[in-house]
């Protein structure tokens, strides 16, 4: 007999892995390219974009994912909820990182008449 929470735990682990891969790719490839693009545009970047372009933001997200995963795996009674919250937080952080990179583009588009 399978445990009723097994699908939730499995989905959460896949979402955590996908979020971790996103943040590794973000750190190595996406952020440097966007930084070069924004440097060419000139002007002041929004605070969220400046934070997202630092190395600390994706590393903090990876730390959050690692600690949340370790906590979930170490606590069998709360495993499903801890891993689900970690997965949801990781996906929300990934979404926020992408939105923060596109914010200057949206601001520039709003200035075109």
C-alpha angles and dihedrals in degrees: 000000000000123000112255092231095053095097091050092049091047093049091046092052091050091049091048091050091048091049092049091050089049092053093047090051090044091053096045104035119004102049096049092050093049091046090056092046093050091046089059092051094053123201133091118312122218115261093248091055093049090051093048091052093057120094090233096067099060091038090053089050090051090049090051091051093047096048092044092050093047091048092049094049092046094053109058094180093056097029098115096048096042093048092044092052091046091050092047091048092048093050091047091051091049091050091048091050092053093045091050090055092051095045095088090049090052090048092051091048089053090056094056112100 
